[in-house]
Amino acid sequence: HFVSGLEFDLATNLVGQPLVRQQVMKGLREFLANPNPVKPLVMSFHGSTGTGKTYVSSMLIRYLFQRGLQSPYVHHFSPIVHFPHAELIEQYKESLKRWIQGNLTNCGRSAFLFDEMDKMHPGLIDVIIPFLGPSWVVYGTNYRKAIFIFISNAGGEQINNVTLALWHARKDREEISLQDLEPAISKAVFENPQSGFWKSGIINEHLIDFVVPFLPLKHHHVKQCVISELVQQGLEIRPGVVQEVADSIPYFPEEEKLFSSTGCKTVASRISFFF
């Protein structure tokens, strides 16, 4: 069954994100096991650059849909590409609503990915509220089998601060719980006037089922990313190179240099310097 395939893939390939694995698997298991879900599955991914948000969402889609992100049932929105102009927000609202409605009429098992929620114009996302809740029929469509994933860097800084504070309190990142992070994420994401979720009914009506925090990555995680990138490119794994690539990435805070500032994002481009 692909759920165990996904779980294995997350366990082997997703570096340093125990909470993500736990939340995503819990959400999917419960949702897919239910032939008549009460509402669609709504997950919101938060964390700073390079911590795996896009990676996990595309992995998830790959397991759920035969053609992955190329599937006609997978719809990917980016505010910069699809909703760039603040003055056209009413037009965007109308077309987004129609698009989701039309696609759910075609296929209830559709997935909608909203990238960079932190750059979304406040107010726009609320047009999809009727599709996220537990009401039975919206515009005559049964849409409760859909999956919505919101991705955002918002909350990343707060997650990093909490992780750092807990590290100072001698609590390892493997021991961090969702409860440790949720208040900080809420404040950053849902109470921030710059955020796409600002004063959103999605938050007020508690329509997000799973908030998924991506933690900052440490030096040894970056080394794991370097190794898997080398494997993927079919290159020789030389410990010296692994160490050098990992060392060449900026770390924060200034004194301790604990966490990678860019996660694993620049690993691939840095490897090319050595080959």
C-alpha positions as CSV (number, residue, x, y, z in Angstrom):
1,H,0.0,0.0,0.0
2,F,1.4,3.4,-1.0
3,V,1.0,4.8,2.5
4,S,3.7,2.6,3.8
5,G,5.8,3.4,0.7
6,L,5.4,7.1,1.5
7,E,6.3,6.5,5.1
8,F,9.5,4.6,4.2
9,D,10.4,7.3,1.7
10,L,10.0,10.0,4.3
11,A,12.0,8.0,6.8
12,T,14.9,7.4,4.4
13,N,15.0,10.6,2.4
14,L,13.6,13.4,4.5
15,V,16.4,14.7,6.7
16,G,15.9,15.7,10.3
17,Q,12.1,16.3,10.4
18,P,10.6,13.9,12.9
19,L,7.5,16.1,13.5
20,V,6.8,16.4,9.8
21,R,6.8,12.7,9.3
22,Q,4.5,12.1,12.3
23,Q,2.0,14.8,11.3
24,V,1.9,14.1,7.6
25,M,1.5,10.3,8.1
26,K,-1.1,10.8,10.8
27,G,-3.1,13.1,8.6
28,L,-2.9,10.9,5.5
29,R,-3.6,7.6,7.3
30,E,-6.8,8.9,9.0
31,F,-8.0,10.7,5.9
32,L,-7.5,7.9,3.4
33,A,-8.8,5.2,5.7
34,N,-12.1,7.0,5.8
35,P,-14.4,6.3,2.7
36,N,-16.6,9.2,3.7
37,P,-14.5,12.0,5.2
38,V,-16.4,14.8,6.9
39,K,-14.2,17.5,5.3
40,P,-11.2,17.6,3.0
41,L,-7.7,17.1,4.4
42,V,-6.1,20.5,5.0
43,M,-2.4,20.8,6.0
44,S,-0.3,23.8,6.4
45,F,3.5,23.5,6.1
46,H,5.7,26.1,7.9
47,G,9.4,26.5,8.1
48,S,12.4,28.5,6.8
49,T,14.0,28.0,3.4
50,G,15.5,24.6,2.5
51,T,14.0,22.6,5.3
52,G,11.9,20.3,3.0
53,K,8.4,21.8,2.6
54,T,8.3,21.6,-1.2
55,Y,10.1,18.3,-1.1
56,V,7.6,16.7,1.2
57,S,4.6,18.1,-0.7
58,S,5.8,16.8,-4.0
59,M,6.7,13.4,-2.5
60,L,3.2,13.2,-1.1
61,I,1.7,14.1,-4.5
62,R,3.9,11.5,-6.2
63,Y,2.5,8.8,-4.0
64,L,-1.1,9.9,-4.3
65,F,-1.3,10.6,-8.1
66,Q,0.1,8.5,-10.9
67,R,1.7,11.4,-12.7
68,G,2.6,13.3,-9.6
69,L,2.7,17.0,-10.0
70,Q,1.9,16.5,-13.8
71,S,-1.4,14.9,-12.9
72,P,-4.5,16.7,-14.2
73,Y,-5.9,16.3,-10.7
74,V,-3.1,18.3,-9.0
75,H,-3.3,22.0,-9.0
76,H,-0.4,24.2,-8.0
77,F,-0.8,27.9,-7.2
78,S,2.0,30.4,-6.6
79,P,1.0,33.9,-5.7
80,I,3.8,35.5,-7.7
81,V,2.8,33.6,-10.9
82,H,-1.0,33.3,-10.5
83,F,-2.0,36.3,-8.4
84,P,0.7,39.0,-8.8
85,H,-1.4,42.2,-8.8
86,A,-3.0,43.5,-5.7
87,E,-5.5,45.6,-7.7
88,L,-6.9,42.4,-9.5
89,I,-7.7,40.6,-6.2
90,E,-11.5,40.5,-6.9
91,Q,-10.8,39.0,-10.3
92,Y,-8.5,36.4,-8.8
93,K,-11.0,35.5,-6.1
94,E,-13.6,34.8,-8.8
95,S,-11.3,32.7,-10.9
96,L,-9.8,30.8,-8.0
97,K,-13.3,29.9,-6.8
98,R,-14.4,28.8,-10.2
99,W,-11.2,26.8,-10.8
100,I,-11.5,24.8,-7.6
101,Q,-15.2,24.3,-8.0
102,G,-14.8,23.1,-11.6
103,N,-12.0,20.7,-10.8
104,L,-13.8,19.2,-7.9
105,T,-16.8,18.6,-10.1
106,N,-14.5,16.6,-12.4
107,C,-12.8,14.7,-9.7
108,G,-13.4,14.7,-6.0
109,R,-9.9,13.3,-5.3
110,S,-8.0,16.4,-6.3
111,A,-5.1,18.1,-4.6
112,F,-4.6,21.8,-4.4
113,L,-1.1,23.2,-3.4
114,F,-0.8,26.8,-2.4
115,D,2.9,27.9,-2.4
116,E,4.4,30.8,-0.6
117,M,1.3,31.6,1.4
118,D,3.3,34.4,3.1
119,K,3.2,36.3,-0.3
120,M,-0.5,35.8,-0.9
121,H,-2.7,38.9,-0.8
122,P,-4.7,38.9,2.5
123,G,-8.3,38.1,1.8
124,L,-7.8,36.1,-1.4
125,I,-7.5,32.7,0.1
126,D,-10.9,33.1,1.9
127,V,-12.8,32.4,-1.2
128,I,-11.9,28.7,-0.8
129,I,-13.4,28.5,2.7
130,P,-16.7,26.9,1.5
131,F,-14.6,24.0,0.0
132,L,-12.6,23.4,3.2
133,G,-15.3,23.0,5.8
134,P,-17.6,20.1,6.8
135,S,-20.7,21.2,5.0
136,W,-22.2,18.5,2.8
137,V,-22.8,20.1,-0.4
138,V,-21.2,23.2,-1.9
139,Y,-22.5,24.4,-5.2
140,G,-23.8,20.9,-5.7
141,T,-20.4,19.2,-5.5
142,N,-19.2,16.6,-3.1
143,Y,-15.7,17.9,-2.4
144,R,-14.8,16.2,0.9
145,K,-12.2,13.9,-0.6
146,A,-9.9,16.7,-1.7
147,I,-6.5,17.5,-0.2
148,F,-5.3,21.1,0.4
149,I,-1.7,21.9,1.2
150,F,-0.6,25.4,2.2
151,I,3.2,26.1,2.2
152,S,4.8,29.0,3.8
153,N,8.1,30.4,5.1
154,A,6.0,32.4,7.6
155,G,6.6,31.0,11.1
156,G,10.0,29.8,10.1
157,E,11.8,32.4,12.1
158,Q,9.7,31.6,15.1
159,I,10.2,27.9,14.7
160,N,14.0,28.6,14.6
161,N,13.9,30.7,17.7
162,V,12.0,28.1,19.7
163,T,14.3,25.4,18.5
164,L,17.3,27.5,19.5
165,A,15.8,28.4,22.9
166,L,15.1,24.7,23.6
167,W,18.6,23.8,22.5
168,H,19.9,26.3,25.1
169,A,17.6,24.6,27.6
170,R,19.3,21.3,26.7
171,K,16.4,19.9,24.8
172,D,17.4,18.2,21.6
173,R,15.4,18.9,18.4
174,E,14.3,15.3,18.3
175,E,12.4,15.9,21.6
176,I,10.6,19.0,20.4
177,S,6.8,18.5,20.3
178,L,4.1,20.2,18.3
179,Q,2.9,21.9,21.5
180,D,6.3,23.5,21.8
181,L,5.9,25.2,18.4
182,E,2.2,25.8,17.8
183,P,1.8,29.0,19.7
184,A,4.8,30.6,18.0
185,I,3.6,29.5,14.5
186,S,0.1,30.8,15.2
187,K,1.3,34.2,16.2
188,A,3.6,34.5,13.2
189,V,1.3,33.2,10.6
190,F,-2.2,33.9,11.6
191,E,-1.8,37.2,13.5
192,N,0.4,38.8,11.0
193,P,-1.1,41.5,8.7
194,Q,1.4,40.7,6.0
195,S,0.4,37.0,5.8
196,G,-2.0,35.5,3.4
197,F,-3.8,34.0,6.4
198,W,-4.3,37.4,8.1
199,K,-7.7,37.4,9.8
200,S,-8.6,34.5,7.6
201,G,-11.8,32.6,8.2
202,I,-9.7,29.5,7.5
203,I,-8.0,30.1,10.9
204,N,-11.0,31.5,12.8
205,E,-13.1,28.5,11.8
206,H,-10.3,26.0,12.5
207,L,-10.3,24.5,9.0
208,I,-6.6,23.5,9.1
209,D,-6.4,19.9,10.3
210,F,-2.6,19.7,10.6
211,V,0.0,22.4,11.2
212,V,3.3,20.9,10.1
213,P,6.4,22.6,11.4
214,F,9.8,22.1,9.6
215,L,12.7,22.6,12.0
216,P,16.0,24.2,11.1
217,L,18.7,21.8,10.1
218,K,22.0,21.2,11.9
219,H,25.4,20.6,10.4
220,H,25.1,16.8,10.4
221,H,21.7,17.1,8.5
222,V,23.3,19.2,5.9
223,K,26.0,16.5,5.5
224,Q,23.2,13.9,5.0
225,C,21.8,16.1,2.3
226,V,25.2,16.4,0.6
227,I,25.6,12.6,0.6
228,S,22.1,12.0,-0.9
229,E,22.7,14.7,-3.5
230,L,26.0,13.0,-4.5
231,V,24.3,9.6,-4.7
232,Q,21.5,11.1,-6.9
233,Q,24.1,12.7,-9.2
234,G,26.0,9.5,-9.4
235,L,29.1,11.1,-7.9
236,E,31.7,9.6,-5.7
237,I,31.1,10.2,-2.0
238,R,34.4,11.7,-0.7
239,P,34.3,12.5,3.0
240,G,36.4,15.6,2.4
241,V,34.0,17.0,-0.1
242,V,31.0,16.2,2.1
243,Q,32.6,18.1,4.9
244,E,33.7,21.0,2.8
245,V,30.3,21.5,1.2
246,A,28.6,21.3,4.6
247,D,31.1,23.8,6.0
248,S,30.6,26.3,3.1
249,I,27.0,26.9,4.0
250,P,26.2,29.8,6.4
251,Y,25.0,28.8,9.9
252,F,23.3,30.8,12.7
253,P,23.3,32.1,15.3
254,E,26.6,34.0,14.9
255,E,28.3,32.6,18.0
256,E,27.2,28.9,18.0
257,K,26.6,28.4,14.3
258,L,24.1,25.6,15.0
259,F,21.6,25.7,12.2
260,S,22.0,26.1,8.5
261,S,20.6,29.5,7.3
262,T,19.5,28.0,4.0
263,G,18.7,24.5,5.1
264,C,19.7,22.1,2.3
265,K,18.7,24.5,-0.5
266,T,22.1,25.4,-1.9
267,V,23.7,22.0,-1.5
268,A,23.3,20.9,-5.1
269,S,24.8,24.1,-6.6
270,R,27.7,24.0,-4.2
271,I,28.6,20.4,-5.1
272,S,29.3,21.4,-8.7
273,F,32.3,23.4,-7.4
274,F,34.1,20.2,-6.5
275,F,33.5,18.1,-9.6
